[in-house]
Structures are given as C-alpha cells and as structure tokens.
Amino acid sequence: MTITQISDVKSWEIDVINSDIPVFVDFWAEWCGPCRMVSPVVEELSSDYDGKVKFVKVNVDEVGELASKYNVFSIPTLVLLKKGEVISQQVGAASKESYKGMIDRGLA
C-alpha cells in the first residue's frame, strides 16, 4: 500500500478526517534523524495492514498548522486516528512491535 503525503489542510480533511478506516499518521521532517529511522518501519507496516489502515506522512515544516493542531512538539510523532479522533500517539522512534500494538489496539 502506498503512503500518502499530506501537503495541506484540505487533503488532511479528505484523506484523514473523512477516512472510513483508521489512519496512521507519521509527523516528520527531512532534517530529523530518528524520522529517517522510522520511515522504513512505517513502510513495512503499510504493507502489513494494507486495506485495514491508511498510512499518511505529514512534513511538519510544510504543514505546520497540522502539527500545531495535534500538539506535535517533538518528531517523529506517530498518531492513530479513527473517525477523525486521536486514539493513540507515540512520540519518538519506537520498535515495529510498538507501532503494531498501537494499530492492533485501534483495530480492536
């Protein structure tokens, strides 16, 4: 499954808020070392949960208003939303198993 790059608030509304399945959001930036470590894990997860969870990336330098709206003060921050509501959040790099647990709890 592909990971959607969110580049503005309008696409956030369409791809995340109005999604009929849970959405796993990776708030990141180009200059962030831990973000680069998390990126391949998020790609693996997008394949593991293909069709069950939508995956999106938000570059906080490009769409800062979304980072502010969701109180993202440190990156990477990974958020799981269901029906537009935050149901789980992880700040900082973590293991694939940690993110899987986050997603599995959200799907339960």
DSSP file (Angstrom, degrees, kcal/mol; ACC not computed):
  #  RESIDUE AA STRUCTURE BP1 BP2  ACC     N-H-->O    O-->H-N    N-H-->O    O-->H-N    TCO  KAPPA ALPHA  PHI   PSI    X-CA   Y-CA   Z-CA
    1    1 A M              0   0    0      0, 0.0     2,-0.2     0, 0.0    45,-0.1   0.000 360.0 360.0 360.0 145.6    0.0    0.0    0.0
    2    2 A T        -     0   0    0     44,-0.1     2,-0.6    45,-0.1    53,-0.5  -0.479 360.0-127.4 -83.5 156.2    1.2    3.5   -0.7
    3    3 A I        -     0   0    0     -2,-0.2     2,-0.4    51,-0.1    53,-0.2  -0.918  24.7-134.5-103.0 124.7    1.8    6.1    1.9
    4    4 A T  E     -a   56   0A   0     51,-2.3    53,-2.6    -2,-0.6     2,-0.6  -0.631   8.2-140.3 -82.9 131.4    0.0    9.4    1.2
    5    5 A Q  E     -a   57   0A   0     -2,-0.4     2,-0.6    51,-0.2    53,-0.2  -0.826  14.3-146.9 -88.9 121.6    2.0   12.6    1.6
    6    6 A I  E     +a   58   0A   0     51,-2.9    53,-0.6    -2,-0.6     3,-0.1  -0.804  25.3 168.9 -91.1 121.5   -0.3   15.3    3.2
    7    7 A S        +     0   0    0     -2,-0.6     2,-0.3     1,-0.2    -1,-0.1   0.504  59.6  14.6-113.3  -6.2    0.7   18.7    1.8
    8    8 A D  S  > S-     0   0    0      1,-0.1     4,-1.6    55,-0.1    -1,-0.2  -0.981  77.5-100.5-160.4 168.9   -2.2   20.9    3.0
    9    9 A V  H  > S+     0   0    0     -2,-0.3     4,-2.2     1,-0.2     5,-0.1   0.834 116.1  58.4 -65.1 -34.1   -5.2   21.0    5.4
   10   10 A K  H  > S+     0   0    0      1,-0.2     4,-2.0     2,-0.2    -1,-0.2   0.935 107.1  45.6 -63.8 -46.0   -7.7   20.2    2.6
   11   11 A S  H  > S+     0   0    0      1,-0.2     4,-3.2     2,-0.2     5,-0.4   0.831 109.3  57.8 -67.2 -29.5   -6.0   16.9    1.7
   12   12 A W  H  X>S+     0   0    0     -4,-1.6     4,-2.5     2,-0.2     5,-1.7   0.936 106.8  48.3 -60.7 -47.3   -5.9   16.2    5.5
   13   13 A E  I  <>S+     0   0    0     -4,-2.2     5,-2.0     3,-0.2    -2,-0.2   0.925 118.3  40.2 -58.5 -45.8   -9.6   16.6    5.7
   14   14 A I  I  <5S+     0   0    0     -4,-2.0    -2,-0.2     3,-0.2    -1,-0.2   0.951 125.2  33.2 -70.0 -50.9  -10.2   14.3    2.7
   15   15 A D  I  <5S+     0   0    0     -4,-3.2    -3,-0.2    -5,-0.1    -2,-0.2   0.755 134.0  17.7 -83.1 -25.9   -7.6   11.6    3.4
   16   16 A V  I ><5S+     0   0    0     -4,-2.5     3,-1.3    -5,-0.4    68,-0.4   0.823 124.1  41.6-112.5 -61.2   -7.6   11.5    7.2
   17   17 A I  I 3 <S+     0   0    0     -5,-1.7    -3,-0.2     1,-0.3    -4,-0.2   0.885 122.5  40.5 -61.8 -40.6  -10.6   13.1    8.9
   18   18 A N  T 3 <S+     0   0    0     -5,-2.0    -1,-0.3    -6,-0.3     2,-0.1   0.291  86.3 127.3 -93.1  10.6  -13.1   11.6    6.4
   19   19 A S    <   -     0   0    0     -3,-1.3    64,-0.3     1,-0.1    65,-0.1  -0.426  52.5-150.9 -70.3 140.2  -11.4    8.2    6.1
   20   20 A D  S    S+     0   0    0     -2,-0.1    -1,-0.1     2,-0.1    -4,-0.0   0.492  83.0  51.6 -89.0  -3.4  -13.7    5.2    6.7
   21   21 A I  S    S-     0   0    0     -5,-0.1    62,-0.2     1,-0.1    32,-0.1  -0.888 104.7 -81.0-123.8 160.7  -10.7    3.2    8.1
   22   22 A P        -     0   0    0      0, 0.0    32,-2.8     0, 0.0     2,-0.4  -0.206  43.7-142.1 -57.7 152.2   -8.2    4.1   10.8
   23   23 A V  E     -bC  54  81A   0     58,-2.8    58,-2.9    30,-0.2     2,-0.6  -0.979   5.7-153.9-124.6 127.3   -5.3    6.3    9.7
   24   24 A F  E     -bC  55  80A   0     30,-3.2    32,-2.5    -2,-0.4     2,-0.5  -0.893  19.2-161.1 -99.9 118.1   -1.7    6.0   11.0
   25   25 A V  E     -bC  56  79A   0     54,-3.6    54,-2.3    -2,-0.6     2,-0.7  -0.876  11.6-160.3-110.7 129.2    0.0    9.4   10.7
   26   26 A D  E     -bC  57  78A   0     30,-2.5    32,-2.8    -2,-0.5     2,-0.6  -0.915   6.8-162.2-106.8 105.7    3.7   10.0   10.7
   27   27 A F  E     +bC  58  77A   0     50,-3.0    50,-1.6    -2,-0.7     2,-0.2  -0.812  34.9 142.5 -86.2 121.4    4.6   13.6   11.6
   28   28 A W  E     -b   59   0A   0     30,-2.5    32,-2.9    -2,-0.6    33,-0.4  -0.815  38.9-142.3-147.4 179.6    8.2   14.0   10.4
   29   29 A A    >   -     0   0    0     -2,-0.2     3,-1.4    30,-0.2     6,-0.1  -0.979  28.5-117.2-152.2 153.2   10.8   16.4    8.8
   30   30 A E  T 3  S+     0   0    0     -2,-0.3     6,-0.1     1,-0.3    -1,-0.1   0.865 113.5  51.0 -55.7 -41.0   13.7   16.0    6.4
   31   31 A W  T 3  S+     0   0    0     -3,-0.1     2,-0.7     4,-0.0    -1,-0.3   0.477  85.3 105.1 -80.9  -3.0   16.3   17.0    8.9
   32   32 A C    <>  -     0   0    0     -3,-1.4     4,-1.5     1,-0.2    -3,-0.2  -0.714  51.9-165.1 -89.5 110.7   15.1   14.6   11.6
   33   33 A G  H  > S+     0   0    0     -2,-0.7     4,-1.4     1,-0.2     3,-0.5   0.938  90.3  49.0 -59.0 -52.2   17.5   11.6   12.0
   34   34 A P  H  > S+     0   0    0      0, 0.0     4,-1.9     0, 0.0    -1,-0.2   0.836 106.5  59.2 -59.7 -30.6   15.0    9.5   14.1
   35   35 A C  H  > S+     0   0    0      1,-0.2     4,-1.8     2,-0.2    -2,-0.2   0.897 103.4  51.1 -62.8 -39.4   12.3   10.2   11.5
   36   36 A R  H  < S+     0   0    0     -4,-1.5    -1,-0.2    -3,-0.5    -3,-0.1   0.822 109.0  51.7 -67.8 -30.1   14.5    8.6    8.8
   37   37 A M  H  X S+     0   0    0     -4,-1.4     4,-0.5     1,-0.2    -1,-0.2   0.860 111.9  46.1 -71.8 -35.4   14.9    5.6   11.1
   38   38 A V  H >X S+     0   0    0     -4,-1.9     4,-2.3     1,-0.2     3,-0.5   0.803  94.7  78.3 -76.8 -30.8   11.1    5.2   11.5
   39   39 A S  H 3X S+     0   0    0     -4,-1.8     4,-2.1     1,-0.3    -1,-0.2   0.863  92.7  47.0 -52.7 -48.1   10.3    5.7    7.8
   40   40 A P  H 3> S+     0   0    0      0, 0.0     4,-2.1     0, 0.0    -1,-0.3   0.856 111.5  53.3 -65.1 -31.0   11.2    2.1    6.6
   41   41 A V  H <X S+     0   0    0     -3,-0.5     4,-2.5    -4,-0.5    -2,-0.2   0.916 108.0  49.7 -66.5 -42.9    9.2    0.7    9.6
   42   42 A V  H  X S+     0   0    0     -4,-2.3     4,-2.2     1,-0.2    -1,-0.2   0.886 109.3  52.9 -63.1 -38.2    6.1    2.7    8.6
   43   43 A E  H  X S+     0   0    0     -4,-2.1     4,-1.2    -5,-0.2    -1,-0.2   0.916 109.5  48.3 -62.9 -42.6    6.5    1.5    5.0
   44   44 A E  H >X S+     0   0    0     -4,-2.1     4,-2.3     1,-0.2     3,-0.5   0.927 111.1  50.6 -61.9 -44.9    6.6   -2.1    6.3
   45   45 A L  H 3X S+     0   0    0     -4,-2.5     4,-2.5     1,-0.2    -1,-0.2   0.869 102.8  59.8 -62.2 -36.8    3.5   -1.5    8.4
   46   46 A S  H 3< S+     0   0    0     -4,-2.2    -1,-0.2     1,-0.2    -2,-0.2   0.844 109.8  43.5 -62.7 -31.3    1.7   -0.1    5.4
   47   47 A S  H X< S+     0   0    0     -4,-1.2     3,-1.2    -3,-0.5    -2,-0.2   0.895 112.1  52.7 -75.7 -42.0    2.1   -3.4    3.6
   48   48 A D  H 3< S+     0   0    0     -4,-2.3    -2,-0.2     1,-0.3    -3,-0.2   0.853 118.9  35.2 -61.1 -35.8    1.2   -5.4    6.7
   49   49 A Y  T >X S+     0   0    0     -4,-2.5     3,-2.4    -5,-0.2     4,-2.0   0.047  81.7 158.4-109.6  24.2   -2.0   -3.5    7.2
   50   50 A D  T <4 S+     0   0    0     -3,-1.2     4,-0.1     1,-0.3    -3,-0.1  -0.260  74.6   7.0 -53.1 124.3   -2.9   -3.0    3.6
   51   51 A G  T 34 S+     0   0    0      2,-0.4    -1,-0.3    -5,-0.1     3,-0.1   0.211 123.9  68.7  88.0 -15.9   -6.7   -2.3    3.3
   52   52 A K  T <4 S+     0   0    0     -3,-2.4     2,-0.4     1,-0.3    -2,-0.2   0.744 106.5  22.9-102.7 -31.7   -7.2   -2.2    7.1
   53   53 A V  S  < S-     0   0    0     -4,-2.0    -2,-0.4    -7,-0.2     2,-0.4  -0.996  70.2-135.9-139.0 139.1   -5.3    1.1    7.9
   54   54 A K  E     - b   0  23A   0    -32,-2.8   -30,-3.2    -2,-0.4     2,-0.5  -0.770  20.3-149.8 -92.8 141.5   -4.5    4.1    5.8
   55   55 A F  E     + b   0  24A   0    -53,-0.5   -51,-2.3    -2,-0.4     2,-0.3  -0.949  19.4 171.9-116.8 130.8   -0.9    5.5    6.2
   56   56 A V  E     -ab   4  25A   0    -32,-2.5   -30,-2.5    -2,-0.5     2,-0.4  -0.958  19.8-147.5-134.9 154.2    0.0    9.1    5.7
   57   57 A K  E     -ab   5  26A   0    -53,-2.6   -51,-2.9    -2,-0.3     2,-0.5  -0.966   7.4-164.3-121.0 138.9    3.0   11.3    6.3
   58   58 A V  E     -ab   6  27A   0    -32,-2.8   -30,-2.5    -2,-0.4     2,-0.8  -0.969  13.1-146.7-124.7 114.8    2.9   15.0    7.3
   59   59 A N  E >>  - b   0  28A   0    -53,-0.6     4,-2.4    -2,-0.5     3,-1.3  -0.718  10.0-153.7 -79.0 113.0    6.1   17.0    6.9
   60   60 A V  T 34 S+     0   0    0    -32,-2.9    -1,-0.2    -2,-0.8   -31,-0.1   0.738  92.1  58.5 -64.9 -22.3    5.9   19.4    9.9
   61   61 A D  T 34 S+     0   0    0    -33,-0.4    -1,-0.3     1,-0.1     3,-0.3   0.775 114.3  36.8 -74.9 -25.5    8.0   22.0    8.0
   62   62 A E  T <4 S+     0   0    0     -3,-1.3    -2,-0.2     1,-0.2    -1,-0.1   0.777 129.7  28.9 -95.6 -31.6    5.5   22.1    5.2
   63   63 A V    >X  +     0   0    0     -4,-2.4     4,-1.2     1,-0.1     3,-1.1  -0.489  68.7 155.7-129.7  60.7    2.2   21.8    7.1
   64   64 A G  H 3>  +     0   0    0     -3,-0.3     4,-2.5     1,-0.3     5,-0.2   0.771  66.2  67.2 -60.4 -29.0    3.0   23.3   10.4
   65   65 A E  H 3> S+     0   0    0      1,-0.2     4,-2.3     2,-0.2    -1,-0.3   0.845 100.6  49.4 -65.1 -30.9   -0.7   24.1   11.2
   66   66 A L  H <> S+     0   0    0     -3,-1.1     4,-2.0     2,-0.2    -1,-0.2   0.902 109.3  51.6 -72.2 -40.1   -1.5   20.4   11.4
   67   67 A A  H  <>S+     0   0    0     -4,-1.2     5,-3.1     1,-0.2    -2,-0.2   0.918 113.0  46.2 -59.8 -42.8    1.5   19.8   13.8
   68   68 A S  H ><5S+     0   0    0     -4,-2.5     3,-1.6     3,-0.2    -2,-0.2   0.922 109.4  53.9 -65.0 -44.6    0.2   22.7   16.0
   69   69 A K  H 3<5S+     0   0    0     -4,-2.3    -1,-0.2     1,-0.3    -2,-0.2   0.850 114.8  40.7 -59.8 -35.5   -3.4   21.4   15.9
   70   70 A Y  T 3<5S-     0   0    0     -4,-2.0    -1,-0.3    -5,-0.1    -2,-0.2   0.156 113.6-115.4-102.1  18.4   -2.3   18.0   17.1
   71   71 A N  T < 5 +     0   0    0     -3,-1.6     2,-1.0     1,-0.2    -3,-0.2   0.866  49.5 170.9  53.1  44.4    0.2   19.3   19.6
   72   72 A V      < +     0   0    0     -5,-3.1    -1,-0.2     1,-0.2     3,-0.1  -0.770  11.1 154.2 -87.2 104.8    3.2   17.8   17.9
   73   73 A F        +     0   0    0     -2,-1.0     2,-0.3     1,-0.2    -1,-0.2   0.581  64.1  35.8-105.9 -16.0    6.2   19.3   19.7
   74   74 A S  S    S-     0   0    0     -3,-0.2    -1,-0.2    18,-0.0    18,-0.2  -0.992  87.4-102.9-139.2 143.5    8.7   16.6   19.0
   75   75 A I  S    S+     0   0    0     -2,-0.3    18,-0.2     1,-0.1   -40,-0.1  -0.931  90.2  42.4-125.8 151.7    9.2   14.4   16.0
   76   76 A P  S    S+     0   0    0      0, 0.0    16,-3.7     0, 0.0     2,-0.4   0.454  71.9 167.8 -73.4 145.2    8.8   11.8   15.0
   77   77 A T  E     -CD  27  91A   0    -50,-1.6   -50,-3.0    14,-0.2     2,-0.5  -0.999  16.2-162.4-123.1 127.9    5.3   11.7   16.4
   78   78 A L  E     -CD  26  90A   0     12,-3.1    12,-2.9    -2,-0.4     2,-0.4  -0.948   9.7-174.7-115.4 129.3    3.1    8.8   15.2
   79   79 A V  E     -CD  25  89A   0    -54,-2.3   -54,-3.6    -2,-0.5     2,-0.5  -0.953  17.0-151.2-128.1 138.6   -0.7    9.1   15.7
   80   80 A L  E     -CD  24  88A   0      8,-2.7     7,-3.1    -2,-0.4     8,-1.3  -0.955  18.9-170.9-109.8 123.7   -3.5    6.7   15.1
   81   81 A L  E     -CD  23  86A   0    -58,-2.9   -58,-2.8    -2,-0.5     2,-0.4  -0.903   9.4-170.3-114.9 143.1   -6.9    8.3   14.2
   82   82 A K  E >  S- D   0  85A   0      3,-2.6     3,-1.8    -2,-0.4   -62,-0.1  -0.988  79.4 -11.2-133.0 122.6  -10.2    6.7   14.0
   83   83 A K  T 3  S-     0   0    0     -2,-0.4   -66,-0.1   -64,-0.3    -1,-0.1   0.865 131.2 -54.7  54.2  38.3  -13.2    8.6   12.6
   84   84 A G  T 3  S+     0   0    0    -68,-0.4     2,-0.4     1,-0.2    -1,-0.3   0.418 115.4 114.1  81.4  -1.5  -11.1   11.8   12.9
   85   85 A E  E <  S-D   82   0A   0     -3,-1.8    -3,-2.6   -68,-0.1     2,-0.4  -0.849  71.0-118.0-107.1 138.5  -10.3   11.3   16.6
   86   86 A V  E     +D   81   0A   0     -2,-0.4    -5,-0.2    -5,-0.2     3,-0.1  -0.590  37.7 166.5 -70.4 123.7   -6.9   10.6   18.0
   87   87 A I  E     +     0   0A   0     -7,-3.1     2,-0.3    -2,-0.4    -6,-0.2   0.570  64.8  11.9-113.3 -15.2   -7.0    7.2   19.7
   88   88 A S  E     -D   80   0A   0     -8,-1.3    -8,-2.7     2,-0.0    -1,-0.4  -0.980  59.9-172.9-160.1 149.6   -3.3    6.6   20.2
   89   89 A Q  E     -D   79   0A   0     -2,-0.3     2,-0.4   -10,-0.2   -10,-0.2  -0.995   6.4-168.6-149.5 140.1    0.0    8.5   20.0
   90   90 A Q  E     -D   78   0A   0    -12,-2.9   -12,-3.1    -2,-0.3     2,-0.5  -0.991  10.1-158.0-129.8 122.3    3.7    7.7   20.2
   91   91 A V  E     +D   77   0A   0     -2,-0.4   -14,-0.2   -14,-0.2   -16,-0.1  -0.882  61.6  11.7-102.0 128.5    6.3   10.4   20.5
   92   92 A G  S    S-     0   0    0    -16,-3.7   -14,-0.2    -2,-0.5     2,-0.1  -0.054 104.1 -46.7  93.0 162.4    9.8    9.5   19.4
   93   93 A A        +     0   0    0    -18,-0.2     2,-0.3   -16,-0.1    -2,-0.1  -0.385  63.4 169.2 -67.2 141.6   11.2    6.5   17.5
   94   94 A A        -     0   0    0     -2,-0.1     2,-0.1    -4,-0.1    -2,-0.0  -0.858  36.1 -77.4-142.8 177.4   10.0    3.1   18.7
   95   95 A S     >  -     0   0    0     -2,-0.3     4,-1.8     1,-0.1     5,-0.2  -0.318  37.8-113.5 -77.5 161.3   10.1   -0.5   17.5
   96   96 A K  H  > S+     0   0    0      1,-0.2     4,-2.7     2,-0.2     5,-0.2   0.891 119.3  56.6 -58.5 -39.8    7.9   -2.0   14.8
   97   97 A E  H  > S+     0   0    0      1,-0.2     4,-2.4     2,-0.2    -1,-0.2   0.875 103.6  53.3 -61.8 -38.0    6.2   -4.1   17.5
   98   98 A S  H  > S+     0   0    0      2,-0.2     4,-1.9     1,-0.2    -1,-0.2   0.925 111.7  44.3 -62.7 -45.1    5.3   -1.0   19.5
   99   99 A Y  H  X S+     0   0    0     -4,-1.8     4,-2.4     2,-0.2    -2,-0.2   0.879 111.3  54.1 -67.9 -37.6    3.6    0.6   16.4
  100  100 A K  H  X S+     0   0    0     -4,-2.7     4,-3.4     1,-0.2     5,-0.2   0.913 107.6  50.9 -61.1 -41.8    1.9   -2.8   15.7
  101  101 A G  H  X S+     0   0    0     -4,-2.4     4,-2.4     2,-0.2     5,-0.2   0.909 109.3  51.2 -61.0 -42.4    0.5   -2.8   19.2
  102  102 A M  H  X S+     0   0    0     -4,-1.9     4,-1.5     2,-0.2    -2,-0.2   0.936 115.0  42.2 -57.5 -49.0   -0.8    0.7   18.7
  103  103 A I  H  X S+     0   0    0     -4,-2.4     4,-1.7     2,-0.2    -2,-0.2   0.917 112.5  52.6 -67.9 -45.1   -2.5   -0.2   15.5
  104  104 A D  H  X S+     0   0    0     -4,-3.4     4,-1.2     1,-0.2    -1,-0.2   0.897 108.6  50.6 -60.8 -41.0   -3.9   -3.5   16.7
  105  105 A R  H  < S+     0   0    0     -4,-2.4    -1,-0.2     1,-0.2    -2,-0.2   0.876 110.4  51.3 -62.9 -36.2   -5.5   -1.9   19.8
  106  106 A G  H  < S+     0   0    0     -4,-1.5    -1,-0.2     1,-0.2    -2,-0.2   0.792 109.9  48.5 -71.0 -27.8   -7.0    0.7   17.4
  107  107 A L  H  <        0   0    0     -4,-1.7    -1,-0.2     1,-0.2    -2,-0.2   0.670 360.0 360.0 -84.4 -17.4   -8.5   -2.0   15.2
  108  108 A A     <        0   0    0     -4,-1.2    -1,-0.2    -5,-0.2    -2,-0.1   0.490 360.0 360.0 -69.6 360.0   -9.9   -4.0   18.2
